[in-house]
């Protein structure tokens, strides 16, 4: 399962940054304890920041930027007008469609305070749903009482909920109003972090579950997210003594804290829910946690209890341990939405093979030791695709990108071409190869390329792409990037903070080493970095601290 975390607008981007930092920290810890587990999570999650204002994306990695509506907005933003933002999305619809189509799950985070988030969250969710992908919109409703927005803007935010209900798309609605606590006044930055952290913690466990659907049936998830109504997330930390179960008092407190999260708009009783437990303790403790939450559900849901829990366990999760949950509001019976789960697509493709064909193994390829996907410059199929691709020849593909996308969709013509056909006249560009290598979805189809194709891709990359020969701190020495061994690169990537200026180049080298082997690194071309003064060199080296 591949998951896209999409921040829409400035407010959504800020929340996404909190989640991204948390996920990156988790992966750094997990890498030391269980590298395979960390690698699976790393490959599963990708982040993108969508906005109408080019300036607000300057602090985002270039590969994570999704600028929409440059003609409509002049790249200067939506002028706090949701209708302008929606027009900007319509201008860039084809690019955004290609982006979301490449993922099984899309989580959209937006706020209603200004224009971009308010104007795009619903059409984005509708777009994802039309592709039969699982979409989880998270919308922060601004406060009118505390003068965050004026009445027309507040009414528009209320109308967004009506649109989701009419389309029967469940969503998470967070109320900024609840962040104003008269008995505990705090600066705005602290309040935002106080509200963002539960979102990040709640999503954290859900990302672990979605990245491996071995514990929850896709049909159950369809029921959880089908129909109208709200969702709410909860998380509570449990920190027992070493090698011991949590106490009853710890379990009681955590269950209530997970249940009582106060920032969400949630009007009805709880229906289908997903409870995820993380912690190195016994199944007795697990049972107590489930029982406490079920007791709360039954005691607060009125006479006709509709509580229907699903359970999952996120093993190998780094601390903080605890319990998290996604609770769905009970809104009556509704038909489960039919999602296009990748597993089903793979099964259909496998059934299409005949006795005259060699069956295609659709297991994903092992990924290189790249940076945590929630903080990594990883290109999605849409954000880097050429805007004006040449027309394909009859029966062929116009570009490598078009060919790769078709292969990812298990197109029979693409599969046949991947098995052979490296002499195909299709143009192959080094920059395009680099962009594709940075895409998770491309690395999962790489094993389907024949040896001749792999050689051709490496030849083009080596001949046309030049990497800056950064000075890199390795142990107690400073080495040029080209002098580092593959093992040293992996060590630096796993155990140090890699500066943004170095990250894309180091990531590319690690991908090349993993896909083609250590020897392929000797073919990469490097260019000396021009001296920009001692400050830049010092910043680069000091950033690599063990």
N, C-alpha and C positions, 0 to 999 in steps of 0.2 A: 504494500500500500504506500503510495506517495501522497504527501500532504502539502498543500500550499497555504501558508499563512500570509494573508494579504491585508496590509494596512491601507485604508482609504482616507486620504486627507491628513492634515497635520495632527489632529487629535488621535486618530487611529494609528498613525505612525508612532506617536509617543508611547501608546500602550504596547504596540508591537515591539518597540525597543526594549521595554521591560521584560517581555516574554523571551525575547531573543537573548538578552544577557543571562537570564536564569537558565535557559536551555543550554547555553554555551558553557556555563559553570558546571551543570550536571554532566555534560559530556566529558569535560576535562577530568572530573572525578571518576566517572565510569571507565574512562580509558585506562586508568591505572589498575582498576580492579577486574575489569572484564572487557578487553578490547573488542571482542566480537560483538558483544551487546552494544557497545558504544558505536561501533561501525554501522550496525543495522539502523540505529536511531539516526545517525548522521546522514545516511542515505535516504531516510524516509521524509525528512522535513526540509522545505525550502521557504524562504521569506522573500516577499516583494513589497515595495512601498509605492503605492499609486497616488499620484497627485496631479493637480493642474498648475502648480507653481514650481517652476524649475529651481528657484532659489531654495525652497524648503527641502529639496532633495540633494543639496550639495554635500551634506554630511552623511549621505548614504553611499554605499559602494556602487560604482557605476552599473554593475551587472544586476543590482537589485532595484534600480530605478524604473518605474513605469510612468512616464509622463504622458498624459492624455490631453487631447484637444489643443495642440499648439496653435492651430489657426484660430480657433474660437477664442482662446484666452490670451494669445500672444505670449504664452509661457509665463504669465504673471499672476496666475491664479484665477479663481472663479468670482472674485469681487464679492465674496460672502453671499452669493446668489446660487441656491441649489439648482435652479433651472439652467444657469450657465454651466454648472458642473455636469448636469445630465447631458447637455448638448456636447460638451467636451468628450464625455464617454462615448456618445454616439459617433463622433468624428473618428475616434480611435477604436471603434467596436471590433473591427477585424483583428487587430493586434491583441486586444484583450481576450477575444474569443479563443484565439490560438493558445494564449497563455493558460486559461482555466481548463481548456480541453485536455491538457497534458497531465492532469492530476485526478486522483480518485476522490479526494476530499479537499474542499476549499473552505477555510475559516476566514471570514471577512470581519475586520475590526474597524469601526468608524464611530465618530461622534457627531452630534447634531448641532454643535455650537456655531458653525460657520456655514460654508457652502459645499465644499467638495465631498465630505463624508455624508452629509445629509442628502445631497443630490444623487449620489452614486450607490449607496449601500443596497437599496432595493433593486434597481436594475441590474446590479452586479449579481445579486443572489438569484434573481430570475434567470439571468444568463446561465449561471452554473446549473441551476435546476433543469433548464432545457437540455443541457448536455447529459442529463441523468447522473450527475455527480452529487455526492453528499455535500450540502452546503450548510454551514453553521454561521449565521450572521450574529455579530456581537455589536449592539448599538448602545451608545451612551446618550441618554436623553438629558439635555441641559436643564438647568433650573431657571424657572421664570420668577419665582418668589424672591430669589436672591440675585436677580437682575443679571444673570449670565447672558440672557437673550431677551429680545423684545417679544411682545405677544405674537406677531405674525410668524416669527421664527419658531417659537414654542409650538404654535398650532401646527406648523409644518412637521415638526418632530413627532407630534401625536399622530398625524396622518400617516407617518411611515409605519407605525404599528398596525394601522388599519389595512395598509397595503399588504403587509405580510400575512395578516389573518385571512384576507380575501383570497390570497394565492395559496393558503394552507402551507406556509413555510414557517416552521417553528424558528424562533430566534431568542437570543439572550438580550434582555433590555435592562440596562443599568441606569439607576437614577442618581444623577449628580446631586440632587436635592438631599439625599441621605448623607452626603459628605459634610454637611454643615451641622455641627454638633455644638449647641450652645454651651454645654457643660464642659466641653473639651476643645476650645478654639485652637486651631493650628494654622501655620502658613499654608498657602495653596499647594506648594510643591510637596509638602508632607502629606496633605490630604490626597493628592493625586496618587502618590506612591502607596498610600494606605488602601486605596481602591484598586489600583492596578495589580498589586501583589496577589490578592485572591483570584483575580482573573488568570494571571499567569500560573499560579499554583494549581488551579482547577484544570486548566488546559494541559498542564504538564503531564499529569497521569493519563489523560485522555489520549495524548499523542503516543504514549507508550502502548496503549491498547490498540489504537488504530494502526500502528506500524506493524502489528502482528495479530491478525484476527483469529488466532488459534483458540482464544477463550470465549469470544462472543460471536454468535452467528450473525452474518450480514442481515438476515431477515429480522433479527431482533433489533438491530440498529435502524432498520427501515421503519419498524413500529415505533421506536423511540423518537425519531425525528419526523414522522409523518403527521399530518393534520395541522390545525392551527393551534395557537397558544404560545405561552412563554416557556423558556428554559431558565433554570438557574444553576449556578455552579457553587460548590462549597469545597473547602479544604480545611483540615485541622491537623496540626502536627502532633505526632506521638513520639516521645523520646524515652523509651524504657531503659532500665539499667542494662549494662552489657550482658549479652547472652541470656536475657530473661524476657518474660512476657510483660507487657504493660499492666499496670495495676487497674483494678476496676474503676478507681477514681479517674485515672488517665483516660480510660476508654469512654467513660460517661462524659467527661468534659469535651473530648474530641468529637464524639458523635453529635453532641448538642451544638458545638461550634460549627461543624460541617453543615448541620441542618439549618441553623439560625442566621446564615449569612444575610445581612440586612440591606445590601445595596441593590437588590434586584426587584423589578416589577413582576409580581407573581400573584395573580388574583385568585386562582382556584386551588383545589386540593391536588396533591401529588399523584400522578399516574405512573407510567412506565419510567424507570430510573436506572441509571448505571452507576454502581458503587464500585470504586476501585481502591484496593488496599495495597499499601506499600510498607514493608517492614520485615525484618528477620526475626519473626516470632512464630509461635505455634498456631495450628488451626483452631485451637480453643479460643485464642485471642481473636482470631478472625470471626469466629462464630459470635462472640460477644459484641464485636463491633457491628456486625450485621443486625443482630437482635436489637441493639440500642436504637439504631436508625429506624428499623421497622416499627419499634414501639412509638417513636416520635411521629412517624407517618400515620400510624393508626390513631394516635391520640389527638391529632390536629386536623384530620381529614373529614371529620363529621361522621354521620351514621353510615353512609354508604362509602366504605373504604375501597379505593381503586388502586392502591399501591401495588405495583408489579415490578419488583427489583430484578435487575440483571447484575451479575457479579463478575468481577475480573480481578486478577492479582498481577501487579506490576513488579515482578521479581527483578532483582539486580539493580533496583532503583537506588541511586545515591541518596544520602540524607539531604534534607529533612524527610523522614518517614511520616506516615500518617494515613489518613483516609480522605479521599476526594470523591465527589459525586456530581453527576448531572441529573437534575430532577426535571421531569417534563410535567407540565400542567395538564391535569385531566380535563379534556374538553369534549368528551363523548367519543363514540366509536368513529373512526375514520379509516379509509383505505390506506394501507401502507404504500408508500411511494416506491416505485420500482427503480432502484439505483443500478447503474451500469458498473457493477463491481469488477475489478480487473480479473479476479479469479475466474468468474464466469466467462469472461471474454477469452481467457487463456484456455479454458476447458473447451469452448466451442472451436477455437483454432486447432486444438489437438485432435478433436473429433473429425476435422476436415481432412486430415492426412489419410492417404489411401495406402493399400498394401504395396503399391509400386513406389511409394515415396519413403524417404528416411524420415521418421518422426522428428519433429522439432522439439527440442527440450526448451521449455520456456522458463526455466529457473533464472532468476536475475544474476548478473555477473557480480563477482566480488568487487567491491568498490575500493578505490585507493584511500589511503589514510588522509583524507582531506579535512578541512576545518569543519567544526560543527555547522550543520546546514543552516541552523537558525542564525548564523553569523558569518556565512561564507559567501563569497562572490560566485554564485552558481547561476548560470543563465537558464531560464526556462525557454521552451520552444518558441514562445511568441515574442519575448522581450528583445531577442537578438535576431530574429528572422529578417531576411531582406525584405524591404517594403515593396520593391518592384522586381520580383523574381522573373527570370526569362521564361517564356512559354516552353513547356516540354515538347520534345519530339513525339510523334505518335508512338504509343506503346512504351515510352521511356519517361524519365524524370528530368526536369529542367535544371535542378541544382542538387548538390549533395544534401542540403537541408531538407528539400522536398522528399528525396529518397529516404533519408533517415526517419523522417516523420512517418512515411508510409510503412517502413519496416517496423517502427514502434507499434503501428496499428495492425500488424500482421497481414499486410497486403500481400497476396500471393505473388504478384509481379515483383515486389520489392524483395521478398524472401528468395525468389529464384535468382534475382540479380546479385543478392548478397552472397549466395553460395558460389557464384562464379562471376564473370563479367567485370573484373577489375580493368580490363582493357576498354570498357565502355567509354565512349567519347564525352560523357558528361563532364563538364568543367569541375575541378576540385580546387578550391582556394584555401591557402594556408590559414588566413584569418577565420574563415568559416570552420575549418577543422578545429581551431583552438576554441571557438565559441561552443561547438558541439561537445568537445571534451569536457567543458565545464558544466554541461547539463547532465543531471542525474539520469534522466530518462534515456539519454543516448548511451551512457555507459552500461545500462541494462541490456541494450540490444547489441552491444559491441561483439559479444561472443558469436553472434550469427554471421559476422563477416568472415569470408574466406581468408586464408593466409595471404593471397595475392592482394585482396582489398586492404588488409591491415598494413602490408608493406607499402602500398601506394599512399595511404593516409599518412604514414610516418615519413615517407619521402617528401611529401608536400609540406608537412609541418616543419621538418628539418631544413628544407630549402628556402622557405618563405617567411618563417617566423623567427624573429630575433628577440632574445630575452636580455634584459638589463642585468649586467654582472654586478649585482649589489654586494657591498661588503657585509658580511654576516658574522655575528659573534657565535663561535662554536667552542664551548668549554671556556678556556681562558685565552683563546686566540680569536683573531678576526681573519676570516678567510673570504676570498671571492666566492660568489655563489657557484661558479662553474667548477670550483675545486672541491666542493662538498660531495661526499659519497651519498648514495641513496640512504644508507642507514643513518648517516648524520642528519640528512634532511628530515627523516621521520622523527628522529629524536628531538630536533628543534621544533617541529610542528606539534608534537605531543606535549612537550614539557615547558614551552616558553610562550610568551605573548608575542605573536608575530605582527609587526607593524603593517598598516594597511598598504604602504608603498611596496612592500615585499610580498604580501600575501598572494596576489594573483599569480605571480611568476613561480613562487615556491609550490603553490597548489598544482600548477600545470606540470612541473617537473615530477611531482609525486604521482600524478595521474599517468604520465608517460612511463615512469618506472614500473607502476603496477600493471599497466596494460601490455606493454611491450618488453618489460624486463629491464634490469639494471643497465645492460649494455647499450640500450637505446639512448640513454642519457648522454653518451659520448658523441652522439650525432647532433645534439642541440647546439644552435649557434648563440653566442653571447656577444654583447656589445658593452664596452666600458661605460660606466655611469659618469656623466659630466659632473665635475665638482661644483656644488652649489653653496659651498661654504661649510665651515666646521659644524655649524648648528644642525644642518640636515643630516650629515654623516653621524653626528653624535646622537641625534634623535633616533636614527635607524638602529644604531648599535645598542643604545641603552634600552630600546624597546624589547630586545631579546634577552630578557633576564630569566635565569633559571630559578 
